[in-house]
Amino acid sequence: MTDTYDPNRKVYKAGDHMYSMVDLLASAISPEYQMNGLPRVSDFHLKVGEPVRFRLDNDLQVVPEGVPLTPELIEPMVFSLLRPDHIAQLRSDPLVDLDAAFELPGGKYYFRVNVFRDRDGLAAVVRLLPPFIPPLEEIGFMSDLTWKSVIAAKQGFVLLCGVTGSGKSTTIASFLARINEQRPVRIITLEDPIEFVFPNKRALFSQREIGQHAVSFASGLRSVLRENPDIVYVGEIRDPETASQALTAAETGHLVFSTMHTRDTVGALTRIVDMFPSDRSRELMVQLSFSLSFVINQKLIPRANGQGRCAAIEVLRNNSAMSNLIRTGNWQQIYGGIETRSKEGMNTLEQALISLYTRGMITLDEAINHANDASIVDHLAPYMDTNRKKP
């Protein structure tokens, strides 16, 4: 029955044509969906009762004339992207959801596959990973001081946050790639799944996948700290044990990168503290104030010309003033502290959005809609007409 799960088998009908999963995924990299060599298609969505959809820039589109997926059709399509042990897990446990990776023939394009069940049956989201790691100069930081300080750091906790699909993993990959070019260090990653494969240049990498090389992020971190790393990348902070291990690793002289799903930098800090019992809040705030180096929040905003997206990035750098606010839990003062410290490489999301708007990269509506602070409207007022460049 293995041929049933061949990703090259043409099983999906759209119009007069039949497509395999390889055909569908390869369509994401066709020239019509690229800008500056980068694909504009980010995800494919497969769900029973619906035709295959794909996300172009920020909008879901239906595969033209694609047929609705049935339970009998979706299974071979999804299973063709998975390893046998993944298929066995899905068959044996109806409550399981899992992450996997799939590589298009040729080895240049990789996809992250998330499989789950909803009320209609099996479902999957297949995300295209960038074909190359963008240089830090092109990520979208308002100040080069930010990324230069991160890659020069010898220890501390660097947290990338934002909603799903905001480019967190890509930014961390850019940091690690630049460090790989410049520093003779030992880097160990814990990922679910492995997204970017790093060649060993000046750095020595060991990349470990959860479920393949470690049971969980927390257990993997415990063993990593016995493996003489200089830098550790933990794919995601999901639970108190992982958060505690990551902070301890940063405290004990390691540079630790990780991600978290939050809407802003302050939300990332409070989320970590709130993971633990309230009687430990004081302890966690003190630990954060010492361990934290940077919190970087990202959003991807549709470009004004309709061709792709650009990043709006908020940056908190843990200097002495920020450390005091974190230690005492004065969360409401952090935003103002970020806003006034641009010379130290910090900026709010709203400052990033205003910069993108005044440079003609995004529209006024997008700037307002993606802001976390409604007062951005007042700050944008002086730029709405004469000061704005045309897209």
Secondary structure, 3 states (H helix, E strand, C coil): CHHHHCCCCCCEEECCEEECHHHHHHHHHCHHHEECCEECEEEEEEEECCCCEEEECCEEEECCCECCECHHHHHHHHHCCCCHHHHHHHHHCCCCCEEEEEECCCCCCEEEEEEEEECCEEEEEEEECCCCCCCHHHCCCCCHHHHHHHHHCCCEEEEEECCCCCCHHHHHHHHHHHHHHHCCCEEEEEECCCCCCCCCCCCEEEEEEECCCECCHHHHHHHHCCCCCCEEEECCCCCHHHHHHHHHHHHCCCEEEEEECCCCHHHHHHHHHHCCCHHHHHHHHHHHHHHEEEEEEEEEEECCCCCCEEEEEEEEECCHHHHHHHHHCCHHHHHHHHHCCHHHCCECHHHHHHHHHHCCCCCHHHHHHCCCCCCHHHHHHHHCCCCCCCC
